[in-house]
């Protein structure tokens, strides 16, 4: 589903990893993007905010929700995506293993290039 109010874009898509289907939801606003990635369980774990530092690179990130098993790796991913998009970013990744994060990152980069 895409579209909505001017300046608001909602995008939903999936990716297949063996028997596992990952679901993605991106909500883009002017200057910011909210990203949720997870399984059909619909869990919402850690929420990471990443933004550009006022004194230059690197991006800064902070945990906004409860810490989970993937908080550190999700924080690093949020910082990398923020540097690529130059937008304020909210990211929640809820996948069974950190081994999936490189594929998640690649898929998000592909889609964010379209949305941005």
ABEGO torsion letter per residue (X at the ends): XBEEBBGBBBBBBBBBBEABBBBBBBBBBBGBBBBBBBBAAGBBBBBBBBBBBAAEOBBBBBBABBBBAAAAAAAAAAAAAAAAAGBBBBBBBBBABAAAAAAAAAAAAAAAAAAX
